[in-house]
């Protein structure tokens, strides 16, 4: 299990990973930050990018903020960063 700092950019043109390091992950999400839609889209995006079920991803802090702490079960931070970096577009 790992907890990671995530900076979300809601309302972006496409869902994408902007940066993934051991200190922060920056993710652009198409969904607007209204009524938890961006949070749900973020969890769904991470689930697909990491190839794990959505139930293994939890927002620990920052439900109403762009800066969040996300808990990801079953993966270590190194695995998370490695998988996300493979999904980044050049």
Backbone as CSV, one residue per row, in Angstrom:
resi,resn,N_x,N_y,N_z,CA_x,CA_y,CA_z,C_x,C_y,C_z
1,UNK,0.848,-1.188,0.000,0.000,0.000,0.000,0.883,1.238,0.000
2,UNK,0.432,2.245,-0.720,1.182,3.493,-0.778,0.221,4.669,-0.740
3,UNK,0.679,5.758,-0.179,-0.057,7.020,-0.243,0.768,7.984,-1.074
4,UNK,0.114,8.603,-2.047,0.814,9.488,-2.964,0.135,10.857,-3.003
5,UNK,0.924,11.885,-3.223,0.410,13.245,-3.407,0.053,13.414,-4.875
6,UNK,-1.157,13.882,-5.125,-1.636,14.048,-6.486,-2.139,15.471,-6.666
7,UNK,-1.746,16.088,-7.751,-2.261,17.403,-8.148,-3.136,17.166,-9.370
8,UNK,-4.406,17.546,-9.291,-5.366,17.296,-10.361,-5.656,18.594,-11.108
9,UNK,-5.739,18.483,-12.427,-6.081,19.613,-13.290,-7.411,19.295,-13.973
10,UNK,-8.542,19.595,-13.298,-9.853,19.281,-13.883,-10.181,20.214,-15.048
11,UNK,-11.078,19.759,-15.908,-11.498,20.574,-17.046,-10.482,20.615,-18.163
12,UNK,-9.573,19.655,-18.203,-8.548,19.607,-19.249,-9.127,19.043,-20.547
13,UNK,-8.406,19.224,-21.625,-8.867,18.745,-22.932,-8.908,17.218,-22.994
14,UNK,-7.937,16.562,-22.345,-7.880,15.093,-22.338,-7.444,14.606,-20.962
15,UNK,-7.767,13.351,-20.662,-7.246,12.714,-19.448,-5.818,12.294,-19.735
16,UNK,-4.882,12.729,-18.899,-3.489,12.362,-19.131,-2.656,12.529,-17.870
17,UNK,-1.535,11.850,-17.853,-0.560,11.977,-16.774,0.449,13.015,-17.225
18,UNK,0.586,14.072,-16.444,1.522,15.143,-16.787,2.904,14.877,-16.196
19,UNK,2.940,14.289,-15.000,4.202,14.031,-14.307,3.955,12.950,-13.262
20,UNK,4.936,12.079,-13.098,4.837,11.049,-12.059,6.214,10.837,-11.450
21,UNK,6.394,11.372,-10.240,7.649,11.191,-9.512,7.314,10.616,-8.143
22,UNK,8.328,10.323,-7.354,8.065,9.771,-6.026,7.539,10.820,-5.052
23,UNK,7.539,12.092,-5.441,7.012,13.136,-4.554,5.630,13.634,-4.967
24,UNK,5.313,13.614,-6.268,3.999,14.096,-6.725,3.635,13.477,-8.067
25,UNK,2.336,13.303,-8.228,1.790,12.857,-9.505,0.848,13.962,-9.967
26,UNK,1.025,14.401,-11.203,0.164,15.449,-11.770,-0.673,14.817,-12.876
27,UNK,-2.009,14.974,-12.742,-2.921,14.331,-13.680,-3.953,15.331,-14.183
28,UNK,-4.124,15.370,-15.497,-5.157,16.187,-16.126,-6.398,15.311,-16.313
29,UNK,-7.554,15.856,-15.942,-8.822,15.136,-16.040,-9.803,16.001,-16.830
30,UNK,-10.498,15.397,-17.786,-11.475,16.135,-18.597,-12.653,16.635,-17.775
31,UNK,-13.095,15.844,-16.831,-14.297,16.170,-16.048,-14.093,17.444,-15.230
32,UNK,-15.156,18.231,-15.109,-15.124,19.440,-14.299,-15.175,19.093,-12.814
33,UNK,-14.661,19.966,-11.983,-14.657,19.756,-10.530,-15.997,20.201,-9.943
34,UNK,-17.024,19.443,-10.216,-18.360,19.742,-9.697,-18.991,18.475,-9.158
35,UNK,-19.508,18.561,-7.951,-20.261,17.474,-7.339,-19.487,16.153,-7.312
36,UNK,-18.180,16.215,-7.159,-17.356,15.016,-7.050,-17.074,14.314,-8.367
37,UNK,-17.487,14.912,-9.483,-17.295,14.271,-10.790,-15.816,14.091,-11.123
38,UNK,-15.005,15.102,-10.847,-13.571,15.001,-11.146,-12.911,13.945,-10.265
39,UNK,-13.335,13.834,-9.012,-12.781,12.811,-8.124,-13.094,11.411,-8.640
40,UNK,-14.331,11.198,-9.054,-14.704,9.884,-9.600,-13.930,9.590,-10.884
41,UNK,-13.774,10.605,-11.731,-13.022,10.433,-12.972,-11.547,10.141,-12.679
42,UNK,-10.997,10.790,-11.663,-9.611,10.546,-11.274,-9.411,9.106,-10.828
43,UNK,-10.299,8.615,-9.982,-10.185,7.239,-9.500,-10.325,6.259,-10.665
44,UNK,-11.249,6.510,-11.542,-11.431,5.653,-12.709,-10.191,5.667,-13.606
45,UNK,-9.650,6.858,-13.830,-8.448,6.993,-14.663,-7.271,6.248,-14.043
46,UNK,-7.047,6.433,-12.744,-5.950,5.744,-12.069,-6.148,4.230,-12.092
47,UNK,-7.380,3.786,-11.920,-7.679,2.366,-11.962,-7.252,1.752,-13.293
48,UNK,-7.598,2.413,-14.379,-7.227,1.922,-15.711,-5.721,2.015,-15.939
49,UNK,-5.131,3.144,-15.565,-3.698,3.347,-15.791,-2.836,2.361,-15.001
50,UNK,-3.298,2.011,-13.793,-2.526,1.107,-12.931,-2.966,-0.352,-13.054
51,UNK,-4.035,-0.590,-13.796,-4.589,-1.941,-13.975,-4.962,-2.588,-12.641
52,UNK,-5.670,-1.809,-11.814,-6.169,-2.326,-10.536,-7.633,-1.912,-10.381
53,UNK,-8.386,-2.614,-9.538,-9.796,-2.235,-9.339,-9.930,-0.871,-8.660
54,UNK,-11.009,-0.165,-8.975,-11.273,1.148,-8.364,-11.366,1.042,-6.843
55,UNK,-11.818,-0.100,-6.346,-11.974,-0.283,-4.904,-10.645,-0.237,-4.154
56,UNK,-9.533,-0.332,-4.862,-8.202,-0.281,-4.247,-7.642,1.142,-4.178
57,UNK,-8.420,2.119,-4.646,-7.972,3.516,-4.689,-8.911,4.363,-3.840
58,UNK,-8.336,5.126,-2.903,-9.131,5.956,-1.992,-8.525,7.345,-1.892
59,UNK,-9.369,8.363,-1.901,-8.901,9.725,-1.637,-8.891,9.890,-0.124
60,UNK,-7.702,10.050,0.441,-7.539,10.180,1.889,-7.788,11.616,2.328
61,UNK,-7.220,12.566,1.587,-7.374,13.987,1.889,-7.499,14.768,0.588
62,UNK,-8.267,15.853,0.649,-8.348,16.756,-0.488,-9.533,16.530,-1.399
63,UNK,-10.636,16.022,-0.865,-11.822,15.796,-1.695,-12.278,17.043,-2.439
64,UNK,-12.071,18.206,-1.861,-12.527,19.458,-2.486,-11.354,20.346,-2.889
65,UNK,-10.214,19.721,-3.114,-9.008,20.463,-3.457,-8.357,19.831,-4.681
66,UNK,-7.547,20.600,-5.370,-6.771,20.042,-6.480,-5.614,19.198,-5.964
67,UNK,-5.165,19.500,-4.748,-4.085,18.743,-4.126,-4.690,17.669,-3.242
68,UNK,-4.369,16.420,-3.545,-4.976,15.290,-2.854,-3.912,14.327,-2.356
69,UNK,-4.285,13.533,-1.374,-3.488,12.384,-0.959,-4.334,11.165,-1.306
70,UNK,-3.770,10.296,-2.114,-4.474,9.109,-2.596,-3.800,7.861,-2.024
71,UNK,-4.617,6.960,-1.489,-4.101,5.675,-1.009,-4.379,4.633,-2.092
72,UNK,-3.316,3.917,-2.455,-3.428,2.869,-3.461,-2.972,1.566,-2.822
73,UNK,-3.901,0.638,-2.703,-3.606,-0.646,-2.076,-2.969,-1.598,-3.090
74,UNK,-2.170,-2.503,-2.589,-1.572,-3.603,-3.363,-0.390,-3.186,-4.235
75,UNK,-0.014,-1.918,-4.242,1.146,-1.479,-5.020,2.071,-0.626,-4.150
76,UNK,3.354,-0.772,-4.392,4.333,0.093,-3.737,4.518,1.335,-4.597
77,UNK,5.047,2.382,-4.000,5.216,3.654,-4.710,6.044,3.485,-5.985
78,UNK,7.072,2.649,-5.929,7.925,2.432,-7.100,7.126,1.839,-8.255
79,UNK,6.246,0.886,-7.940,5.412,0.265,-8.971,4.430,1.276,-9.563
80,UNK,3.853,2.101,-8.711,2.901,3.116,-9.159,3.571,4.062,-10.145
81,UNK,4.717,4.597,-9.750,5.439,5.553,-10.603,5.847,4.892,-11.917
82,UNK,6.343,3.673,-11.842,6.775,2.954,-13.035,5.607,2.752,-14.000
83,UNK,4.468,2.294,-13.501,3.299,2.064,-14.360,2.776,3.370,-14.963
84,UNK,2.738,4.424,-14.165,2.236,5.707,-14.685,3.167,6.307,-15.717
85,UNK,4.476,6.193,-15.481,5.432,6.722,-16.457,5.333,5.987,-17.787
86,UNK,5.017,4.717,-17.770,4.835,3.952,-19.009,3.610,4.425,-19.781
87,UNK,2.613,4.968,-19.070,1.375,5.435,-19.684,1.452,6.887,-20.170
88,UNK,2.515,7.599,-19.766,2.656,9.009,-20.169,2.910,9.115,-21.660
89,UNK,2.315,10.148,-22.253,2.543,10.392,-23.676,3.733,11.318,-23.815
90,UNK,4.627,11.023,-24.768,5.830,11.861,-24.929,5.529,13.267,-25.393
